[in-house]
Amino acid sequence: MLYFLNYKLLCLIALEVILGVDNVIFINIISDRLPEDQRRRLRFWGISIACALRLAFLGLISWIIKLDKPLFTVQGIDYSWKGIILIVGGIFLIYKSITELYRNTQPANDAPDTPEEQNYKFNQLLLEIILIDIVFSIESIIASVGIVTEKWMMYTAVIVSVIIMLASAESIGELIHQNPSFKILGLCFLMMIGVVLLIEGMGFAIPSGYVYVSMGFALFVNVIQMMTQ
């Protein structure tokens, strides 16, 4: 029994960490559009809000579970608030990934932004990060409810993922900033996650293992390629 509980806890921690790292990658890619000082500030607020939302939603587990109840049915598919949130979040993630990929393939604009333009861009990007933080946070809590019923396991997994998010944010940010290939790869990962969220929101289950194994293999190939250059 103890072994089974530990196995479930480890699986839940692994899932929460993966979702947390995905969140950190999105925040770092978005913040990379800003000057160094604002980039650090946006990264700090984005990670802090993501962690705070995860901890806050833990106290709203009973309410979040109700989000899975069907609201209406279309073509035999039940849609709930959870599904709607995942669909909207998936579409937004796909849109942001495509627009960022397009922006990174265009010639850089060397003209500096005015302070007013920088503040407007900062607030706009912070709002985008908050929206995706909400989606990832709700998805992480729903995922934990689907794996375990013991609340102490949920709290443990979320707290561990929050600690790892805070510890890895700076390193991931520097890696993405110094290696454009990792930024492109991260955007492709986020686009894939957006597609998964969209499909799951429509009621079709996709085994997470297939998605993350393929992403891990792509990362491995990219690292090997960098080492040979």
C-alpha contacts under 8 A as a table, 3 or more apart, distances in Angstrom:
res1	aa1	res2	aa2	distance
1	M	4	F	5.10
1	M	5	L	6.30
2	L	5	L	5.13
2	L	6	N	6.18
3	Y	6	N	5.10
3	Y	7	Y	6.08
4	F	7	Y	5.05
4	F	8	K	6.24
5	L	8	K	5.17
5	L	9	L	6.10
6	N	9	L	4.96
6	N	10	L	6.10
7	Y	10	L	5.18
7	Y	11	C	6.21
8	K	11	C	5.09
8	K	12	L	6.08
8	K	147	I	7.17
8	K	148	V	7.02
9	L	12	L	5.07
9	L	13	I	6.07
9	L	148	V	7.98
9	L	153	M	6.08
9	L	157	A	7.12
10	L	13	I	5.07
10	L	14	A	6.10
11	C	14	A	5.14
11	C	15	L	6.23
12	L	15	L	5.11
12	L	16	E	6.09
12	L	144	S	6.31
12	L	147	I	6.86
12	L	148	V	7.93
12	L	154	M	7.77
12	L	157	A	6.18
13	I	16	E	5.09
13	I	17	V	6.00
13	I	156	T	7.84
13	I	157	A	4.51
13	I	158	V	7.28
13	I	160	V	7.03
13	I	161	S	6.87
14	A	17	V	5.16
14	A	18	I	6.21
15	L	18	I	5.17
15	L	19	L	6.28
15	L	140	S	7.99
16	E	19	L	5.17
16	E	20	G	5.98
16	E	140	S	6.11
16	E	144	S	7.80
16	E	157	A	6.42
16	E	158	V	6.36
16	E	161	S	5.70
17	V	20	G	4.89
17	V	21	V	6.02
17	V	160	V	7.64
17	V	161	S	4.69
17	V	164	I	7.12
17	V	165	M	7.67
18	I	21	V	5.16
18	I	22	D	6.19
19	L	22	D	5.09
19	L	23	N	6.30
19	L	136	F	6.83
19	L	140	S	6.64
20	G	23	N	5.04
20	G	24	V	6.28
20	G	136	F	7.75
20	G	161	S	6.14
20	G	162	V	7.24
20	G	164	I	8.00
20	G	165	M	6.02
21	V	24	V	4.86
21	V	25	I	6.10
21	V	165	M	6.30
22	D	25	I	5.13
22	D	26	F	6.37
22	D	190	L	7.31
23	N	26	F	5.27
23	N	27	I	6.33
23	N	50	A	7.84
23	N	132	I	7.77
23	N	133	D	6.87
23	N	136	F	6.72
24	V	27	I	5.10
24	V	28	N	6.13
24	V	47	I	6.86
24	V	165	M	6.61
24	V	169	A	6.12
24	V	172	I	7.71
25	I	28	N	5.20
25	I	29	I	6.11
25	I	172	I	7.02
25	I	173	G	7.61
25	I	186	G	6.72
26	F	29	I	5.26
26	F	30	I	6.16
26	F	129	I	7.88
26	F	186	G	7.85
26	F	187	L	7.83
26	F	190	L	7.22
27	I	30	I	5.30
27	I	31	S	6.03
27	I	43	R	6.32
27	I	46	G	6.33
27	I	47	I	7.39
27	I	129	I	6.35
28	N	31	S	5.08
28	N	32	D	6.05
28	N	43	R	6.40
28	N	169	A	7.64
28	N	172	I	7.31
28	N	173	G	5.15
28	N	176	I	7.36
29	I	32	D	5.26
29	I	33	R	7.59
29	I	173	G	7.59
29	I	176	I	7.05
29	I	183	K	6.64
29	I	186	G	7.91
29	I	187	L	7.82
30	I	33	R	6.13
30	I	125	L	6.90
30	I	129	I	7.95
31	S	34	L	5.76
31	S	38	Q	7.99
31	S	39	R	5.08
31	S	40	R	7.82
31	S	42	L	6.14
31	S	43	R	6.28
31	S	125	L	7.41
32	D	35	P	7.68
32	D	39	R	6.19
32	D	173	G	7.95
32	D	177	H	6.56
33	R	39	R	7.54
34	L	38	Q	5.90
34	L	39	R	5.16
34	L	118	Q	7.70
34	L	122	F	7.54
35	P	38	Q	5.49
35	P	39	R	5.73
36	E	39	R	4.94
36	E	40	R	6.30
37	D	40	R	5.46
37	D	41	R	6.44
38	Q	41	R	4.94
38	Q	42	L	5.95
38	Q	122	F	7.39
39	R	42	L	5.21
39	R	43	R	6.02
40	R	43	R	5.05
40	R	44	F	6.04
41	R	44	F	5.07
41	R	45	W	6.26
42	L	45	W	5.21
42	L	46	G	5.88
42	L	122	F	7.16
42	L	126	L	6.65
43	R	46	G	5.09
43	R	47	I	6.00
43	R	169	A	7.78
44	F	47	I	5.42
44	F	48	S	5.95
45	W	48	S	5.02
45	W	49	I	5.91
45	W	126	L	7.84
46	G	49	I	5.31
46	G	50	A	6.13
46	G	126	L	6.83
46	G	129	I	6.14
46	G	130	I	6.89
46	G	133	D	7.80
47	I	50	A	5.06
47	I	51	C	6.14
47	I	165	M	7.30
47	I	166	L	6.88
47	I	169	A	7.56
48	S	51	C	5.21
48	S	52	A	6.04
49	I	52	A	4.99
49	I	53	L	5.97
49	I	130	I	7.09
49	I	133	D	7.34
50	A	53	L	5.23
50	A	54	R	6.31
50	A	130	I	7.45
50	A	133	D	5.13
50	A	134	I	7.39
50	A	137	S	6.96
51	C	54	R	5.22
51	C	55	L	6.37
51	C	162	V	5.55
51	C	165	M	7.92
52	A	55	L	5.22
52	A	56	A	5.97
53	L	56	A	4.94
53	L	57	F	5.90
53	L	133	D	7.49
53	L	134	I	6.92
53	L	137	S	6.31
54	R	57	F	5.28
54	R	58	L	6.39
54	R	137	S	5.13
54	R	138	I	7.59
54	R	140	S	7.77
54	R	141	I	7.43
54	R	158	V	6.96
54	R	162	V	7.96
55	L	58	L	5.22
55	L	59	G	7.19
55	L	158	V	7.21
55	L	159	I	7.58
56	A	59	G	5.58
56	A	60	L	7.00
57	F	60	L	4.85
57	F	61	I	6.38
57	F	64	I	7.70
57	F	137	S	7.42
57	F	138	I	7.20
57	F	141	I	7.14
58	L	61	I	5.43
58	L	141	I	6.90
58	L	154	M	7.78
58	L	155	Y	7.09
60	L	63	W	5.28
60	L	64	I	6.13
61	I	64	I	5.01
61	I	65	I	6.08
61	I	141	I	7.36
62	S	65	I	5.26
62	S	66	K	6.70
63	W	66	K	5.30
63	W	67	L	6.94
64	I	67	L	5.21
64	I	68	D	7.58
64	I	138	I	7.47
64	I	141	I	7.85
64	I	142	I	7.19
65	I	68	D	5.82
65	I	69	K	7.93
65	I	142	I	7.05
65	I	145	V	7.83
66	K	69	K	5.60
67	L	80	S	6.26
67	L	81	W	4.95
67	L	82	K	5.06
68	D	80	S	5.47
68	D	81	W	6.43
68	D	82	K	5.37
68	D	83	G	7.45
69	K	80	S	5.53
69	K	81	W	7.49
70	P	73	T	7.56
70	P	78	D	5.56
70	P	79	Y	5.32
70	P	80	S	4.38
70	P	81	W	7.66
71	L	78	D	7.19
71	L	79	Y	5.76
71	L	80	S	5.01
71	L	81	W	7.22
72	F	78	D	5.91
72	F	79	Y	5.57
72	F	80	S	7.17
73	T	76	G	5.93
73	T	77	I	5.33
73	T	78	D	4.41
73	T	79	Y	5.99
74	V	77	I	5.24
74	V	78	D	6.61
74	V	79	Y	7.65
77	I	202	M	7.09
77	I	203	G	6.69
78	D	202	M	7.81
78	D	203	G	7.06
79	Y	82	K	7.93
79	Y	83	G	5.67
79	Y	84	I	6.85
79	Y	201	G	7.65
79	Y	202	M	6.88
79	Y	203	G	7.46
80	S	83	G	5.00
80	S	84	I	6.21
81	W	84	I	5.01
81	W	85	I	6.08
82	K	85	I	5.17
82	K	86	L	6.18
82	K	201	G	7.06
83	G	86	L	5.10
83	G	87	I	6.03
83	G	200	E	7.16
83	G	201	G	3.82
83	G	202	M	6.22
83	G	203	G	7.22
84	I	87	I	5.06
84	I	88	V	6.09
84	I	201	G	6.25
85	I	88	V	5.26
85	I	89	G	5.91
85	I	135	V	6.69
85	I	201	G	7.43
86	L	89	G	4.99
86	L	90	G	5.78
86	L	135	V	6.74
86	L	139	E	7.77
86	L	197	L	5.29
86	L	198	L	6.01
86	L	200	E	7.19
86	L	201	G	4.93
87	I	90	G	5.05
87	I	91	I	6.11
87	I	197	L	6.24
87	I	198	L	4.43
87	I	199	I	7.50
87	I	200	E	7.81
87	I	201	G	5.00
87	I	202	M	7.16
88	V	91	I	5.22
88	V	92	F	6.10
88	V	198	L	7.53
89	G	92	F	5.06
89	G	93	L	6.02
89	G	131	L	7.86
89	G	132	I	6.54
89	G	135	V	5.87
89	G	194	G	7.14
89	G	197	L	7.14
89	G	198	L	7.58
90	G	93	L	5.07
90	G	94	I	6.10
90	G	193	I	7.33
90	G	194	G	3.94
90	G	195	V	6.00
90	G	196	V	7.30
90	G	197	L	4.88
90	G	198	L	4.74
91	I	94	I	5.15
91	I	95	Y	6.06
91	I	194	G	6.39
91	I	195	V	7.61
91	I	198	L	6.60
92	F	95	Y	5.05
92	F	96	K	6.07
92	F	194	G	7.57
93	L	96	K	5.17
93	L	97	S	6.01
93	L	132	I	7.61
93	L	190	L	6.67
93	L	191	M	6.32
93	L	193	I	7.81
93	L	194	G	5.06
94	I	97	S	5.16
94	I	98	I	6.17
94	I	190	L	7.26
94	I	191	M	4.81
94	I	192	M	7.76
94	I	194	G	5.16
94	I	195	V	6.87
95	Y	98	I	5.29
95	Y	99	T	6.14
96	K	99	T	5.15
96	K	100	E	5.95
97	S	100	E	5.19
97	S	101	L	6.02
97	S	187	L	5.31
97	S	188	C	7.04
97	S	190	L	6.44
97	S	191	M	5.52
98	I	101	L	5.05
98	I	102	Y	6.13
98	I	187	L	7.88
98	I	191	M	7.42
99	T	102	Y	5.06
99	T	103	R	6.09
100	E	103	R	4.93
100	E	104	N	6.11
100	E	187	L	7.47
101	L	104	N	5.18
101	L	105	T	6.41
101	L	184	I	6.74
101	L	187	L	6.82
102	Y	105	T	5.25
102	Y	106	Q	6.57
103	R	106	Q	5.39
104	N	107	P	7.82
104	N	108	A	7.97
113	D	116	E	7.89
113	D	117	E	5.66
113	D	118	Q	5.93
114	T	117	E	5.09
114	T	118	Q	6.16
115	P	118	Q	5.01
115	P	119	N	6.17
116	E	119	N	5.19
116	E	120	Y	6.18
117	E	120	Y	5.08
117	E	121	K	6.07
118	Q	121	K	5.11
118	Q	122	F	6.02
119	N	122	F	5.00
119	N	123	N	6.20
120	Y	123	N	5.26
120	Y	124	Q	6.10
121	K	124	Q	5.04
121	K	125	L	6.04
122	F	125	L	5.28
122	F	126	L	6.05
123	N	126	L	5.03
123	N	127	L	6.20
124	Q	127	L	5.24
124	Q	128	E	6.42
125	L	128	E	5.02
125	L	129	I	6.16
126	L	129	I	5.03
126	L	130	I	6.16
127	L	130	I	5.09
127	L	131	L	6.32
128	E	131	L	5.22
128	E	132	I	6.44
129	I	132	I	5.25
129	I	133	D	5.90
130	I	133	D	4.88
130	I	134	I	6.25
131	L	134	I	5.30
131	L	135	V	6.59
132	I	135	V	5.00
132	I	136	F	6.14
133	D	136	F	5.23
133	D	137	S	5.88
134	I	137	S	5.10
134	I	138	I	6.10
135	V	138	I	5.38
135	V	139	E	6.09
136	F	139	E	5.04
136	F	140	S	6.03
137	S	140	S	5.11
137	S	141	I	6.35
138	I	141	I	5.22
138	I	142	I	6.10
139	E	142	I	5.14
139	E	143	A	5.96
140	S	143	A	5.06
140	S	144	S	6.24
141	I	144	S	5.10
141	I	145	V	6.30
141	I	154	M	7.88
142	I	145	V	5.11
142	I	146	G	6.29
143	A	146	G	5.11
143	A	147	I	6.54
144	S	147	I	5.25
144	S	148	V	6.14
144	S	154	M	6.06
145	V	148	V	5.56
145	V	149	T	6.11
145	V	154	M	7.63
146	G	149	T	7.80
148	V	151	K	7.93
148	V	153	M	7.25
148	V	154	M	7.42
150	E	153	M	5.55
150	E	154	M	6.79
151	K	154	M	5.02
151	K	155	Y	6.22
152	W	155	Y	5.09
152	W	156	T	6.01
153	M	156	T	5.01
153	M	157	A	6.06
154	M	157	A	5.27
154	M	158	V	6.10
155	Y	158	V	5.26
155	Y	159	I	5.97
156	T	159	I	5.26
156	T	160	V	6.09
157	A	160	V	5.19
157	A	161	S	6.15
158	V	161	S	5.07
158	V	162	V	6.08
159	I	162	V	4.99
159	I	163	I	6.22
160	V	163	I	5.16
160	V	164	I	6.27
161	S	164	I	5.08
161	S	165	M	6.03
162	V	165	M	5.02
162	V	166	L	6.25
163	I	166	L	5.23
163	I	167	A	6.12
164	I	167	A	4.97
164	I	168	S	5.87
165	M	168	S	5.35
165	M	169	A	5.84
166	L	169	A	5.55
166	L	170	E	8.00
167	A	170	E	7.20
168	S	171	S	5.39
168	S	172	I	5.99
169	A	172	I	5.35
169	A	173	G	6.01
170	E	173	G	5.06
170	E	174	E	6.23
171	S	174	E	5.25
171	S	175	L	6.12
172	I	175	L	5.04
172	I	176	I	6.12
173	G	176	I	5.27
173	G	177	H	6.08
174	E	177	H	5.02
174	E	178	Q	6.01
175	L	178	Q	5.39
175	L	179	N	5.93
175	L	182	F	7.40
176	I	179	N	5.31
176	I	180	P	6.41
176	I	182	F	5.57
176	I	183	K	5.20
177	H	180	P	6.70
177	H	183	K	7.47
179	N	182	F	5.53
179	N	183	K	6.83
180	P	183	K	4.99
180	P	184	I	6.40
181	S	184	I	5.18
181	S	185	L	6.16
181	S	222	N	7.89
182	F	185	L	4.91
182	F	186	G	5.86
182	F	222	N	7.82
183	K	186	G	4.99
183	K	187	L	6.16
184	I	187	L	5.12
184	I	188	C	6.28
185	L	188	C	5.08
185	L	189	F	6.21
185	L	219	L	7.57
186	G	189	F	4.94
186	G	190	L	6.18
187	L	190	L	4.99
187	L	191	M	6.13
188	C	191	M	5.01
188	C	192	M	6.24
189	F	192	M	5.12
189	F	193	I	6.23
189	F	215	M	6.68
190	L	193	I	4.96
190	L	194	G	6.07
191	M	194	G	4.96
191	M	195	V	6.32
192	M	195	V	5.09
192	M	196	V	6.28
193	I	196	V	4.93
193	I	197	L	6.12
194	G	197	L	5.09
194	G	198	L	6.13
195	V	198	L	5.05
195	V	199	I	6.20
196	V	199	I	5.19
196	V	200	E	6.01
196	V	206	I	7.05
197	L	200	E	5.10
197	L	201	G	5.92
198	L	201	G	5.12
198	L	202	M	6.53
199	I	202	M	5.18
199	I	203	G	6.76
199	I	204	F	5.72
199	I	205	A	7.44
199	I	206	I	7.89
200	E	203	G	5.11
200	E	204	F	4.93
200	E	205	A	5.49
200	E	206	I	6.98
201	G	204	F	7.33
207	P	210	Y	5.87
207	P	211	V	7.17
208	S	211	V	5.27
208	S	212	Y	6.23
209	G	212	Y	5.36
209	G	213	V	5.82
210	Y	213	V	5.36
210	Y	214	S	6.23
211	V	214	S	5.44
211	V	215	M	6.29
212	Y	215	M	4.87
212	Y	216	G	5.91
213	V	216	G	4.98
213	V	217	F	6.15
214	S	217	F	5.11
214	S	218	A	6.25
215	M	218	A	5.10
215	M	219	L	6.23
216	G	219	L	5.03
216	G	220	F	6.14
217	F	220	F	4.95
217	F	221	V	6.23
218	A	221	V	5.16
218	A	222	N	6.24
219	L	222	N	5.05
219	L	223	V	6.20
220	F	223	V	5.17
220	F	224	I	6.24
221	V	224	I	5.15
221	V	225	Q	6.13
222	N	225	Q	5.04
222	N	226	M	6.25
223	V	226	M	5.12
223	V	227	M	6.24
224	I	227	M	5.08
224	I	228	T	6.35
225	Q	228	T	5.30
225	Q	229	Q	6.52
226	M	229	Q	5.35
